[in-house]
Amino acid sequence: MGLKALVVGDMHGQMETVWKAVEEERPDLLICVGDWGDPGQIAPQEYQSLLERLTVYTVYGNHDDMELLRALRNRDGRPSCYLTANL
């Protein structure tokens, strides 16, 4: 069986939708195309809980806590954010 990926974007702080999709789909990898939520809208532990559960890769959107996203690491130590959107 191959790698199962879930692609999300434009959550704007609505993390319950992401968690529901993760629970239902049980992906190996989560790819976010940006706009997790504005700074302070999502607690750092919320991101950390996702990173403990699966590998996450994201691109910055114009509604993201860029400093926090830059600091996050996947379980293997690799950054969860590699790319930047044209801001």
Long-range contacts (C-beta under 8 A, 24 or more apart in sequence): 3-28, 3-29, 4-28, 4-29, 5-29, 5-30, 5-31, 6-30, 6-31, 7-31, 7-32, 7-33, 8-32, 8-33, 9-33, 9-34, 9-35, 9-61, 10-34, 10-35, 10-61, 11-35, 11-36, 11-37, 12-37, 12-38, 12-41, 12-63, 13-37, 13-38, 13-41, 13-42, 15-42, 15-46, 18-50, 22-50, 22-53, 22-54, 27-54, 28-54, 28-55, 29-54, 29-55, 29-56, 29-57, 30-54, 30-55, 30-56, 30-57, 31-56, 31-57, 31-58, 32-56, 32-57, 32-58, 32-59, 33-58, 33-59, 33-61, 34-58, 34-59, 34-60, 34-61, 34-62, 34-63, 34-64, 34-85, 35-61, 35-62, 35-63, 35-64, 36-61, 36-63, 36-64, 36-65, 36-69, 37-63, 37-64, 37-65, 38-63, 38-64, 38-65, 39-64, 39-65, 39-67, 39-68, 40-65, 41-65, 44-68, 47-72, 47-80, 48-72, 51-75, 51-80, 55-80, 56-80, 57-81, 57-82, 59-83, 59-84, 59-85, 60-84, 60-85, 60-87, 61-85, 62-87
